[in-house]
Amino acid sequence: MGKLELLNDECNWNFSKTESHMLVFLKKRFSPFRHPNFTLFFFAQAFSLVGTWSHELARSWLILDMVGTATALGTLLLCTAIPGLFLTLYGGMIADRTDTRTLLIATKTILTISAFSLFLITSTGHLQPWMLMVFATIEGFVSSFDGPAFTSLFARLTPREDFQQSLAIQSMGFHISRMLGPTVAGLIIAFKSPAYVFLFDAISYLGVIYMITRVQLRAKESRGPAIQSRGLRGTLEGLKFFFQEPKMRYLQLQLLAALVIVVPLSNVVFRSYLKEKFHLPASQFGYLFSFPGLGAMIGAVYFTLAALKRPSKNLIVGIPALVISLLFVRAVPSPMVAAIVLGLTGFFVYLSVASLTQSMHLATPDDYRGRLGALITLGFNSVSPLMSFPVGVYTDKFGFENSILHLTLVFGAFSILLAYSNILENKRLL
């Protein structure tokens, strides 16, 4: 009996030790939640992003329903791209030089008004395709300043030692919202109408506006050469800082390849192809395209728990797996299989893009944070939507399956050449 009790005590001690190690592990991985400013802002922003992704899908559904071509959807995304193409880099300099809190409140307020106006027009039955284009242009203009301002503010919610994990957690929240947004949009469209998606988006901004007024920010830490110039010269000097180092050049060029090929492929070709192939109603359309968000969310959880010191190592697996998953979309026989493949695609898109952007963030000082945000915002909000238009035209001319094959192979070939060039550059510097 004594031996049995001793064995039980040893088992209990081992279990307690394992539980203690697990708690320590989780506390380290979710350390940013120790800071109330981060916690409150994170949940407010995550809810707002659900509204943003709902808005994006409802807008795509409306243009496809009214016009019915990939070119029309590409044109809509083009409208969001054009303002940012000219203004985002300038917006990054403004974010670095002004009070980001005030700038972010202004941008979120305008986006609230825009979404509410779109709700009123859609609910009265007067919506026309050109109106969607106008609102998309307004959103593109505002996002040119909103993205860099958000990047600059978010980096100062936690101490520097918690910054990498705060990036991973924020990315996880982003992709949870990306998964929930299309599902919410599908439900709202099915039970009410697309107009109420825009109302939901407008309401979702209110919480984040309130939190921006309440959070306390740490002081900026300067680790790079100060940029004194203003206007165009200051913007160009900021770009020079990011392109003068070989590793940063490689990261940015690989990110650019993903944004100009993979993202338009997912947002224009896949949506148009699967809607037509399976004759999807609004609710199924929303459910199906929540799966890329689900895959990305799983990738974000992995990123948060792994806490890799060199995130770029993920590219060795992420890029080849992404190419394979993109090609599989051509052969899906049913919506259920399509959902699984889209989930895998979302996971590997996230793994690749997050590895690139997080590596860039970790190498950037606070004084350049707004300009880094401007570069990333320019890619996501301008360059990628801009490429959606020619991708849509190409798809309508050569067909969905050919378009998927050609674009995926171009992305894979470019990534191989870029990686090989980066290896040669690193060897030269040794």
N, C-alpha and C positions, 0 to 999 in steps of 0.2 A: 504493500500500500504506500509505503514511504517512497519507493522508487517511482510509482505512478504519479504521486503528487509532485515529485521533483521534475519529472518529465513534463507535466502540465505547466509547471512554473517556467521551465525553459522555453516551451512553446509560446506561452503568453509573452515572455520577455522578447523573443524573436519577433513576434507579431507587433508588439509595441514599438520595437526598434524600426521595423519596416514601415510602420505607420508614421513614425516620426520622420524618417527619411523622405517619405512621400510628401508630408506637410512642408518640409523645408524646400523640397523641389518645387512644389506648387507656389509657395510664397515667393521664391526667386523669380519664377516665370511670370507671375502676375503681380510683381512688386509695384508697378505704377498705381495699382488700386489702393495703395497705402495713402495716396495723396487725394484728398477730397476734391480738389479742383479738377484733377484728371477724371475721377470717377463720374462726377456729375456731368461734365462736358461730354464725356464718352457716350453716355446713355442718351443724352439729348441729341447729339450729332448722329448716333446710330438710328434713332427714330426718324430724324429728318431725312436721312439717306433712304430709308424705306419709301418715303414719299417721293424722293427724287427718282428712284428706280421705277416706282409705279408710274410716275409721270412719263418717263422715257418709253416704257412699254406701251402705255395707252396711246401715246403720240404715234408710235410705229404702227400700232394696230389701225388707227384711224386713217393714216395715209395709205396703207395697204388696202384697206377696205374701200376707200374713196377712189383710188387711182389703180392700184393693183399691180404695180411693176416695181422691180428692184431699183430701177432708175429713179423713181419717185422717192423711195425711201433714202436712196443715196443723196438726192438733192436736198431733202430735209436735213440730213446730217451735215451736208455741205454748208447750209445756212448757219448752223451753230459754229462752224469752223472758221468762216471768213473773218469775223471781227477779232477773234483770238489770234489769228495768224499775224495780224499787224499790232495787236495791243498787249499780248500776254507778257512778252519780255519786258516791256515798259512797266506793266503791272507789277512784275517782280521787283524792279527797282523801287517803285513807289512803296511796296510792302516793306522793303528794307529801310526806307527812309522816313516813313510816317507811322502814326499810331495804328497798329494793325487792328486793335480792338474797334476803333471808330470805323475803319475801312470795312471790316467784316460785317459790322452791324448794318452799314449802308447797303452792301451787296445783298445780304440776306433779306433785307426789307424790300428791295426792288424785286427780287425773285418771288417773294410772297405776293406782292401786288400783281406780278405777271401771271402767276399760277391762278390766282383768284379771278383775274380778268378772263383767262381762258376758260375757267369754269362757267362764268356768266354767258359767254358767247356760245359755248358748246351746249349748255343746258337749254338755251332758247332756240336751238336748231338752226342757227345762222352760220355755223362754222363752214369755211371753205378751205381747200388745200393751201391757197396762198396765205391765209391767216396763220396757219400752222408754221409756214415759212417765216413770217414776220416775228412771231413769238420766239421761234428758234434762234433768229438773229439777235433778238434782245437778250436772250439767255446766254448766247455766245459772247456778247459784249460784256455782260456782267461777270461771267466766269473768268474773263481775262484778268480781273482784279481779285475775284473771290478765291480762286485756287491758290495763288501765291500768298495771299493774306492768311488763309487757313493754315498753310504749311508753316509760315513764320510764327503764328500764334501757338499752334499745337506743340511745336518743339520746345516751348517755354512753360509747358504745364507741369513738367516733372524735372527733377535734378538731372544733370548730365548722365549720371551712372545708370539711370533707369530709362534713358532715351531709346535704346535699341528695343527693349521690351515694349515700350509704349508704342513704337512704330508697328511692332508685330501685332499687338492687341488692337490698335486702331485699324490695321488692315483686316483683322479677323472680324471686327464690327462692320467694316465696309462691305465685306463679302457675305456676312449674315444678312445684311440689309439688301444686298444684291440678290440673294436667294429669295427673301421674303417679298421684295418689291413686286416682281412679276406675278407672284401668287396672289398678293393683295389686289393688284390691278385686275387680274383675271376674275377674282371674286366680285369686286365692285362692278366691273363691266357686266358680268353675268346677272347680278341681282339688281343693279341700278342702271348706270350708263357710264360711258367714258368721262363724262363731265364731272362726276363725283370723284374720280381719281385725281383730277386737278384740284378740287376742293380739299381733298385729303393732303395733297402736297403742300398747298398754301398753309394749312393748319400746322403741318409738321415743322415748319420753319420757326414757329413762335417760341417753342421751347429752347431752341438753340440760340435764338436772339437774346432771350432772357439770360441764359447761362453765360453768354459772352460778356454781358454787363456785370456779372458777379465774380468771374474767376480772377484769381491773382496769378500774375506771371512772374517767373524768375527773371533776373536781369540777364541781358545778352552777354555771352562770352565771345570775345574776339580772338580768333586763332589764325586769321589770314590777313594779308595786306589790305588795308582799308582802301576803299574806292571813294575818291573825292569828287570825281566828275559827275555831272548830272546829265539828264536827257539822254540822247542817243549815244553819246560818248561813254557815259556811265554804264549803259546797257551793254555796249560792245566790250567794255573792260571786264564786265561780269562774265560774258561768254568766253573771253580769253582765259579766264581763270579755270573754267571747267574743261577746256579743250587742250590745255597745255600739258596735261599729264596723260601718258599712254593708257593707263588702266581706265581712267575716266572716259577717254575717247572710245575705248572698246565697249564699255558699259552703255554709253549713250547710243552708239551705232547699233548695237544689238537690240536695245530697247526700241529704237526707231524702226528697225525691221519688223519687230512684233506689232508695233502700232500701225504701220502703213499696210501690212499684209494680213496678219492674223485677226486683229480686232475688226476691220471691215468685213473680213470673211465671216466672222461669227455674227456680227450685228446686221449685215445686209444679206449675204448669200444664204447662210443657214436659215435665217428667219423666212426669207422668201421661198426658198426651196422646200422646207418642211411644211410650211403653211399650204403650199400648192400641192405637194405630194400626198399629204394625208387629209386635205380639206378640213383644216382645223378650225373649229369655232373659237370664239374669244377666250372662253374659260380654259380650254385645252391648250391654246396657244400660250396663255399665261403660265399654266402649270409646267408645260414642256420646257419653256425657257427660264424656269426657275432652277433647273438642274445644273446649268453652267455655274450659277451662283452657289449651289450646294457643293459642287466640286471645289470651287474656289474657297468656300468656307472651310472645308476639310483641309485644304492646303494651308489656310491661315492658322488653323489649330495646330497643325504639324509645325509650322514656322514658329509659333509662339512657344511650344513645348521644347523644340529642338534648341532654340537660342544659339544658332550657329555663329561662331566668331567670324567666319568667312562665308557669307551667304552665297557668293558667286560659285561655290563648288557645286551647288544644286544644278547649275546649267549643264553639267556633263550628262546628267540623266534627263533633265527637264526638256531640253530642246529636241533631242531625238524622239522622246516619248510624245511630245506635242505634235510633231510632224506625223507620226503614225496615227494618233487619235483623230487628227483633222482628216486624214485620208479615209478613215473608217466611216465618216459621216455620209459619204457617197453611197454606201452599201446598206444602210439601215433599212430593214424590211417592215418595221412597224414603229408607232410612236413610243412604245415601251423600250424597244432597243435603242431608239434615238435618244431617249432620256438618259439611258446608261452611258452612251457614247458622249453625249453633251456634258454629262457630269465629269467624265474622264478628261475631256477637253478643257473644261473649266479648271480642273485641278492642275493640269500641266501648264495652262496659260498662267495661272496664278503663280505656280512654282517658279516659272521663268521670269515673269515680270517683277514679282516681289523680290526675287534674288537680285535683280538688276537695280531696282529703285532703292532697296535697303542698303546695298553696297554703296550707292551714290550718297545717300543720306549720311552714312557713317563716316564718309571721307570729307564732309562739308562742314565748315565752321558756321557759327550762328550769323555772322555778318553777311553770309551769302545764302542764307536759308530761303529768303524770299525769291532770289533769283533761281535757286534750284527748283523751288516750287513752280516758278514760271516756266522753266524748261519742261518739267513733267506735265504741267497743265497744258502747255502748248502742244505737247505730244498727244495727250488724251483728248483734249477738247477742240483742237484745231487740225493738227496734221492727220490724225486718224479719221475724223469725220470728213475732212477734205478728200481723203483717198477713197471714202465710201462712194463718192459719185462716180469716178472712173471704174471702180470695181463693179458697181451696179450696172453701168453701161456695158462693160465687158461681159458680164454675166448674161444680160439680156441678148447679147449678140451670139455668144458661143455656147450658151446652155449652162445649167447649174453644175452638172457633174464635171464637165470639162473645166469650168472655172475653178472649182474646188481643187482639182488635180493640178492645174497649172500654177495657181497661186501658192499652193502648199509646197510644190517642188522648188519654186523660186525662193521661198523663205528658207527651206532646208539647205539649198545650195549656197545662198548668201551667208547663212550662219556658219557653215563649214569653212568657207573662205575667210570669214571674219575671225573665227577662232584660230585658224592656222596663222593668219597675219599677226594676231596678238601673241601667240607663242613665239614667233620669230622676233617680234619686238622685245619681248621679255628676255630672250636669250642674248640679244644685242646689247641690252642694258647691263647684263651681269658682268 
